[in-house]
Amino acid sequence: MNDAEGFEISLLAFGPLAEELGWKRHQMTLRSPSKIEDVVRILSIHEWSERGLVFAINGLHREMSAELTDGDELAFLPPVSGG
């Protein structure tokens, strides 16, 4: 896919976030350049990031400012609660 047009990433969601989004795995096309924060905005999940949502690109923890590239797998890891 041409960078000017966009690129594809895979999204993974877990726990209550997956339930809220209605999916555990999803494909998304983004325009280049895009960052994790752009995906958070598109999905309207700001409140999750404020509550401690952790992000991983291809299995490595990343900040919201990290750039995404074609074929990346972006995982959303909600905070664990319990007692």
VMD Tcl script that draws the C-alpha trace (Angstrom):
set ca {
  {0.00 0.00 0.00}
  {1.33 3.47 -0.85}
  {2.35 5.50 2.24}
  {0.52 8.56 0.90}
  {-2.72 6.59 0.85}
  {-2.34 4.76 4.12}
  {-1.30 1.54 5.77}
  {-2.87 -1.32 7.72}
  {-2.38 -2.30 11.33}
  {-3.89 -5.00 13.52}
  {-5.47 -4.05 16.82}
  {-5.80 -6.32 19.85}
  {-8.00 -5.48 22.83}
  {-8.28 -7.36 26.11}
  {-10.59 -7.62 29.11}
  {-13.29 -5.04 29.68}
  {-11.93 -2.82 26.90}
  {-12.53 -5.62 24.37}
  {-16.07 -5.94 25.71}
  {-16.66 -2.20 25.37}
  {-15.26 -2.09 21.82}
  {-17.11 -5.26 20.79}
  {-14.01 -6.96 19.38}
  {-10.75 -8.58 20.44}
  {-9.02 -8.32 17.07}
  {-9.60 -5.64 14.44}
  {-7.90 -4.32 11.29}
  {-7.56 -0.58 10.75}
  {-6.27 1.54 7.88}
  {-4.42 4.70 8.89}
  {-2.88 7.60 7.03}
  {0.86 8.02 7.28}
  {2.22 9.26 9.61}
  {0.04 8.04 12.50}
  {0.70 7.50 16.18}
  {-0.95 5.49 18.93}
  {-2.64 8.68 20.13}
  {-4.37 8.94 16.73}
  {-5.85 5.46 17.16}
  {-6.96 6.30 20.72}
  {-8.74 9.38 19.32}
  {-10.36 7.44 16.45}
  {-11.64 4.76 18.85}
  {-12.72 7.35 21.47}
  {-10.95 5.53 24.30}
  {-9.26 8.52 26.00}
  {-10.79 7.59 29.37}
  {-9.00 4.24 29.23}
  {-5.60 5.88 28.75}
  {-6.34 8.13 31.74}
  {-7.07 5.01 33.82}
  {-3.74 3.34 33.04}
  {-4.18 1.68 29.64}
  {-0.85 0.28 28.43}
  {0.09 0.10 24.75}
  {2.33 -2.39 22.96}
  {3.50 -2.35 19.35}
  {4.60 -5.77 18.16}
  {4.92 -6.94 21.76}
  {6.99 -3.98 23.03}
  {5.54 -1.42 25.45}
  {5.23 2.03 23.88}
  {4.04 5.53 24.80}
  {1.04 7.13 23.08}
  {3.41 9.28 21.00}
  {4.94 6.21 19.28}
  {4.57 6.10 15.49}
  {2.89 3.18 13.75}
  {4.01 1.56 10.51}
  {2.47 -0.83 8.00}
  {1.80 -4.28 9.43}
  {2.19 -3.28 13.09}
  {0.17 -5.04 15.77}
  {-1.08 -2.57 18.37}
  {-2.29 -4.10 21.63}
  {-4.37 -2.30 24.24}
  {-3.70 -3.68 27.71}
  {-6.19 -2.36 30.28}
  {-5.15 -2.06 33.92}
  {-5.71 -5.15 36.01}
  {-8.02 -4.81 38.96}
  {-8.75 -7.19 41.74}
  {-8.11 -7.88 45.32}
}
mol new
graphics top color blue
foreach p $ca { graphics top sphere $p radius 0.5 }
foreach p [lrange $ca 0 end-1] q [lrange $ca 1 end] { graphics top cylinder $p $q radius 0.2 }
display resetview
